[in-house]
Amino acid sequence: MEEAGRWMKKAEHDLVAAEINLQQKLFDVSAFLSHQAAEKALKALYILKFKRLWKIHNLVDLAEKAGAPEDVVDTCDKLNPHYLVTRYPLDEEYTEAKAEEALSYGKEVVTWAKESLKKTKK
C-alpha cells in the first residue's frame, strides 16, 4: 500500500501543478500535467491490485485493467491525446478552454482512483 500511496500523492501534486500552469497561461503544460495526474492515480490503483507497476501511458488501458466504469474509461480516452500532443511542436494550439477541460478530466480520474483505492484497501 505504501507504494500506491506515493503514486497517488504524486498524482495530486501533478493536479496542483496543472492548476498553477493554467493560471500562468501555460496551457499545454497544464494539459500534460492533467494527463500525468490521471496516469499516476491509475497506476496507484494498478499497483495496489496487481502488486507491480505497469509501464504504460495509455490511460484507457490502465483504466480498464483497474476496473474503471465506462464513464471513467471515456474520460481517459478524451485525456489520452494530451500525453503526446503537448510534448511536441505540432500545429495544435492549446487554449485556456482546452486546458481547463483537460484539468477537469484529470480531476475526475484522480477522484475516482482515490475513492477506489480506499475501497480496495478495506
Secondary structure, DSSP 8 states (H G I E B T S, - for coil): -HHHHHHHHHHHHHHHHHHHHHHTT-HHHHHHHHHHHHHHHHHHHHHHHHSS------HHHHHHHHT--HHHHHHHHHHTTHHHHTTS--S----HHHHHHHHHHHHHHHHHHHHHHHHHH-
